[in-house]
Amino acid sequence: MEGTAMHYGFIGLGNLGGHLAGSLLGSGFKVTVHDKERAAADRLVGLGATWAYSPAALAGQCDAVLTCLPSPKISELVLGQMLETMKPGSTWIEMSTLGRDEILRLAAIAAGKGVRTMELPVTGGVHLAAQGRITMLAGGDDDLFEQHRPALEAMGDKIFHMGPLGSASVIKVITNMLAFIHLVADGEALMLAKRGGLDLGQAWAAIKASSGSSFVHETEGQLILNGSYDVAFTMDLALKDLGFAMNFGREFGVPLDLAGLTNQTFVRGRAAYGGDAQSTQIVKLLEDALGTDLRAPGFPARLG
């Protein structure tokens, strides 16, 4: 079965998953949804999705099930419930950020029930997911990737098939590691500009047009200057991903000096503001330490 004739299930309708499921619906796919919070599905049901009261109830209806969940522990729990009813030959598409060993272990469990697995972490931010322009990093068999390519193209813009299962987990951790390093560095750069007497809005624009720019500066930098910090990604999630990066560094024999320092900075950030605080609030550590905020007019509270 190919194209929009496929029936997809989507479990995990948070900041990211809700937009991705909406993109599938908008492209004409039949979609059944579930989340632990029924209210998270209301908008999608209004757009034509079908509600399922449990992962097991959803999985038995669908050709493929996408999961977008906050932790490996929850992914494993939900997979166990899904496998109670999933039909042999169906596909589990895991969009959560898992370690390579975890996705391989869970895929082996699924394979024991006749279910194939593709990993599909995404990167670029919630605002790009809302636009259907997020970057998708796939790992899995070639034929499985091609079978589900129409759904991937409905949800994302730039799509990379990284190789066998486990490959996407590695590149996703690398991209997130870089993003968190860039975030800490951007806070330091903006603080230098502020303490140096520069207009912060003009400094942000000059950096954006320079060799020192980054995707993080151009996007999350705006939320820092607004003061909302509202990137819809938490300190806990940042530390989970940095932990994966540090583990890969040990496994592959790569010293990760900057990643290690960034990890410790986020440990301090979580201690100061809590695990549910926005990851961009890591810059607030420097603001608070120096008693100097990084506000500038004209920047958005959320990325559109």
C-alpha positions, 0 to 999 in steps of 0.5 A: 500500500502506498501514498495517501491510501495508507492509514497512519496512526500518530501517538504523541501530540505535543508541541511537535507531534501535533503539527506533524500529524496535522501536516499528514491530515492536510495532505490527505492521509487517513490519520488516527491519533492518541495522546495521554491528554485527550484535549491535545487531539481536539484540533486534529479531530476537528480537521478529520482525524479519528481519536483512539482511546489507547495506543493498542486501540490505535495500532490495530487499525493502522498500516503504520504508527508514528510515535513522537514521545518525550523519553526512551522510557515512554517510547518503550512503554507505548511500543509494548502497548502497540505491539499487542494489536499491530498487524504483521507487516505494519511499520513503527516509525519512531520520531522520538530522540533515542540512543542508537542502541535503544532504537536497535533494541526496540526494533528487535522487539518489534521484529519479533511481532512481525513489525518493521521499524524506521527511525525518523527524528526531526530537527529545525524547531517547532515553528518549521514543523508548523509550516511543514518545513522541518528537516527529517532524518530517516534511518532504516531499510531502503524499501521502507523509506521509499514506502513511506516517503510520501508521508515524510514529504507531507510533514517535512521539507529537507529529508535525509535517508542516513542509512541503516537503522541507528544512523539517524539517531547518531546524526540527530544527537550531533545536530542537537549537540551543535545547537546547544553549543551555539545557544550558549555561545550566542548568549555570550556574544549578545552579552558582549554586544550589550555590555559593549554599548551596542544596540542589541537589535542592530548587533543581532542583525549584523551577526546574522549577516556575518560569518559568525551567524548560525541557525540558532542565532537567527531563530532562538536568538530572537526569543532571547531578545524578546525575553519569552525564551519560548522555544517549546523545548525544555532543559530536561530534553536538552540534557537528555540529548547532551547525555546521548552526545557524551555517550557517543563521545566515549563510545567512539573515542572522540573528546567532546570538550565544548559539548562537555562544558555545555552539558555542565552549563545546562546542569546549572541551568536546570538547577536554577530554573527547573527541568521544565524551563525553556532550553533558551533560558540557559542564556539567563544564567549569564543575564542573572550573573551579570544583572544585565538583561538581553532585551531589544524591541521588535523581536517575536515571543514565538517563532512563526 
